[in-house]
Amino acid sequence: MLNIALVENDSDDVKAFCEIADVFFNQQKIPYEITVFNSAESFLETYNYQYQIIFMDIELDGMNGMDAAHKLREIDSNVILIFLTNLAHYAIAGYEVNALDYILKPLSQTAFSLKMPKVVALVKQQANKNITIVSKGEMHTFSTDKIYFVEILSHRLYYHTMDGVFDTRGTISEIETTLYPYNFRRCNNSYLVNLKYVISIEGNDVKVGPNILPISRPKKKTFINEVTNYLGGQL
C-alpha cells in the first residue's frame, strides 16, 4: 500500500488531484491511499513517518508550504516531497528543502502521469535499507526487509535475521534512529521489532516471525497503536 499525504486547502484542487491520482494508480495496479490535510499545521501535528510521498501546496492559509517543508525536514530528511503550485518560480526554491519535483496547477493527467513513474521507482528504492555490520571479524550486509528484530544484550546488538543472528557493538537508541523510518518499533527496552513481521499480539507477548517477544507494560499501548497504524487498522 502506497500511503500519500496531500496538503491542500483548495477543495477543487483536492478533487482534481484525487481523480488524476486514481486514474494513474489504477492503470499501474498500485494500491494506494490518500490522506488529505487542509493545513500545514494539521499535517505536521500528526506526521509520524507514515507516508511515502507528500504532495504539498505552497500557497496554503496559515503556515505556507515552504515553511512547512522546512519543519518537515527537521523531522524527516528522506520522505519524498513534491510541491503543487501555480507559479514555477516558487517551486524552484524547493531545492532548499530537498523537494524531488513540483507539479504546476491547474493539475493535468498528462503532467502527473509523466512525473509519477520516477517517483514510484524512488519509493521502491527507499522501501528497504541495507545494514552493514562487522560480526566476529566478518562483514555482513543485509536488507532491513530480512530483519525480524534487533536485541540489545550486554552492550551488544543482536540482529535476528532470516539468515541467522549477527552481533556487534552498539546501542539500541542509535539503531532505533536508523531503523525508525523502516517501521521498526520498540516493544520493550531490549527489543526493536520490524512491524512487517508482527503476526499477533496475545496478552503481553508479540509474535514476530517465528519469535515470541515480551511487551513491557509501559510500552504496550504505544506499541499496539504503532502496529495497528502500520496494518491500517486490521489488528
C-alpha positions in Angstrom: 0.0 0.0 0.0 1.3 3.4 -1.0 0.5 6.0 1.6 0.2 9.5 0.3 -0.4 12.8 2.1 -2.0 15.7 0.2 -1.6 19.1 1.9 -4.0 21.3 0.0 -6.6 23.8 1.2 -8.4 24.3 -2.2 -11.3 21.8 -2.4 -11.4 21.9 -6.2 -7.7 21.1 -6.4 -8.2 18.3 -3.9 -10.9 16.8 -6.1 -8.8 17.2 -9.2 -5.7 15.6 -7.6 -7.6 12.6 -6.3 -9.3 12.0 -9.6 -6.0 12.2 -11.5 -4.2 10.1 -9.0 -6.9 7.5 -9.1 -6.6 7.1 -12.9 -2.8 6.7 -12.7 -2.6 4.3 -9.8 -5.4 2.1 -11.1 -3.7 1.9 -14.5 -0.5 0.9 -12.8 -2.3 -1.5 -10.5 -0.7 0.2 -7.5 -2.8 0.1 -4.3 -2.8 3.5 -2.6 -4.4 5.7 0.0 -4.5 9.5 0.1 -4.9 11.4 3.3 -5.9 15.0 2.8 -4.9 17.8 5.1 -6.3 21.3 4.6 -3.5 23.0 6.5 0.2 22.5 7.1 -0.3 22.7 10.8 -2.7 19.7 10.9 -0.3 17.7 8.8 2.8 18.4 10.9 0.9 17.7 14.1 0.1 14.1 13.0 3.2 13.3 11.0 4.9 10.1 12.1 6.8 8.7 9.1 3.6 7.1 7.8 3.7 8.5 4.2 5.9 7.5 1.3 5.0 10.6 -0.7 3.9 14.1 0.3 2.3 16.5 -2.1 2.2 20.0 -0.7 0.6 23.2 -2.0 3.0 26.1 -1.5 0.3 28.7 -1.1 -1.5 27.5 2.0 -3.5 29.5 4.5 -1.7 29.9 7.8 1.8 28.3 7.5 2.8 28.2 3.9 4.1 25.1 2.2 7.7 26.2 2.1 7.8 26.9 5.8 6.0 23.6 6.4 8.6 21.8 4.3 11.5 23.2 6.4 9.8 22.0 9.5 9.1 18.6 7.9 12.8 18.2 7.1 13.7 18.8 10.7 11.7 15.6 11.4 12.3 13.5 8.3 15.1 14.2 5.8 14.2 11.4 3.5 10.5 11.3 2.7 9.6 12.2 -0.9 8.2 15.8 -1.2 6.5 17.2 -4.3 5.2 20.8 -4.4 2.0 21.8 -6.1 1.9 25.4 -7.2 0.5 28.0 -9.6 3.9 29.6 -10.1 7.1 27.8 -11.1 9.5 30.2 -9.5 8.1 29.3 -6.1 8.8 25.6 -6.7 12.3 26.2 -7.9 13.2 27.2 -4.3 12.3 23.6 -3.4 16.0 22.6 -3.5 16.3 24.2 -0.1 14.1 21.5 1.4 15.2 18.7 -0.9 11.9 18.6 -2.8 12.0 15.9 -5.5 9.8 17.8 -8.0 6.9 20.1 -8.5 3.6 20.0 -10.4 2.1 23.1 -11.8 -1.5 24.0 -11.4 -4.0 23.6 -12.9 -3.3 19.9 -12.4 -3.4 17.7 -15.5 -3.4 14.0 -16.1 -0.5 14.2 -18.5 1.8 16.1 -16.2 1.0 13.8 -13.3 1.5 10.6 -15.3 4.8 11.8 -16.8 6.3 12.6 -13.3 5.0 9.7 -11.3 6.9 6.7 -12.7 10.2 8.3 -11.4 8.5 8.9 -8.0 7.2 5.3 -7.7 10.6 3.9 -8.6 12.2 6.0 -5.9 9.6 4.8 -3.3 10.5 1.2 -4.2 14.2 2.0 -3.8 13.6 3.6 -0.4 11.5 0.7 0.8 14.5 -1.1 2.3 17.8 -0.1 3.6 21.0 -2.2 3.7 22.7 -2.6 7.0 26.4 -3.4 7.2 27.9 -4.7 10.4 31.1 -6.4 11.5 30.3 -9.6 13.5 33.0 -11.9 14.8 35.6 -10.3 12.5 33.5 -10.7 9.3 31.5 -8.1 7.4 27.8 -8.8 6.8 25.3 -6.8 4.8 21.6 -7.4 4.8 18.4 -5.6 4.0 16.1 -4.3 6.7 13.5 -6.4 5.0 15.3 -9.5 6.3 15.5 -8.4 9.9 12.8 -9.7 12.3 14.1 -7.7 15.3 17.2 -6.2 17.0 18.0 -7.1 20.5 20.4 -5.3 23.0 22.2 -7.5 25.5 25.3 -6.6 27.5 26.1 -3.6 25.3 25.9 -5.7 22.1 23.3 -5.6 19.4 21.9 -8.9 18.1 20.3 -8.7 14.6 17.8 -11.6 14.3 17.5 -12.1 10.6 16.2 -14.6 8.1 19.9 -15.7 7.6 20.8 -16.1 11.2 21.8 -14.0 14.2 24.6 -11.5 13.9 26.0 -9.4 16.8 28.1 -6.3 17.0 28.8 -3.5 19.5 26.2 -0.6 19.5 23.4 1.0 21.3 19.7 0.3 20.9 18.9 4.1 20.7 21.3 4.6 17.9 20.0 1.8 15.7 16.4 2.8 16.6 17.1 6.2 15.0 18.4 4.5 11.9 15.6 1.9 11.5 12.6 4.1 12.6 11.8 5.2 9.0 11.7 1.5 8.0 8.9 0.7 10.5 10.9 -0.7 13.4 9.4 0.0 16.9 10.3 -1.0 20.4 8.1 -3.5 22.3 10.3 -3.1 25.4 13.7 -1.6 26.2 15.6 -4.6 24.8 13.8 -5.3 21.5 13.3 -3.3 18.3 10.7 -5.0 16.2 10.2 -5.0 12.4 6.4 -4.3 12.3 6.3 -6.1 8.9 6.7 -9.4 10.7 4.3 -8.9 13.6 1.9 -11.8 13.3 -0.1 -11.5 16.5 -0.2 -9.9 19.9 -1.5 -12.0 22.8 -1.5 -10.6 26.3 2.0 -9.3 26.9 3.6 -11.2 24.1 4.1 -10.3 20.4 4.9 -12.9 17.8 7.4 -11.6 15.3 8.1 -14.1 12.5 9.0 -17.3 14.4 9.9 -15.5 17.6 7.8 -14.6 20.6 8.9 -11.5 22.5 7.7 -9.8 25.7 5.9 -6.5 25.5 6.7 -4.2 28.5 3.8 -2.6 30.3 5.0 1.0 29.8 5.3 0.5 26.0 2.3 -1.8 25.4 -0.2 0.9 24.5 2.1 2.8 22.2 3.4 -0.4 20.6 -0.1 -1.7 19.9 -1.0 1.7 18.4 2.1 1.5 16.1 1.2 -2.0 14.9 -2.4 -1.0 14.3 -1.4 2.1 12.3 1.0 0.0 10.3 -1.6 -2.6 9.5 -4.1 0.1 8.6 -6.4 -0.9 11.5 -6.5 -4.6 10.7 -5.2 -5.8 14.1 
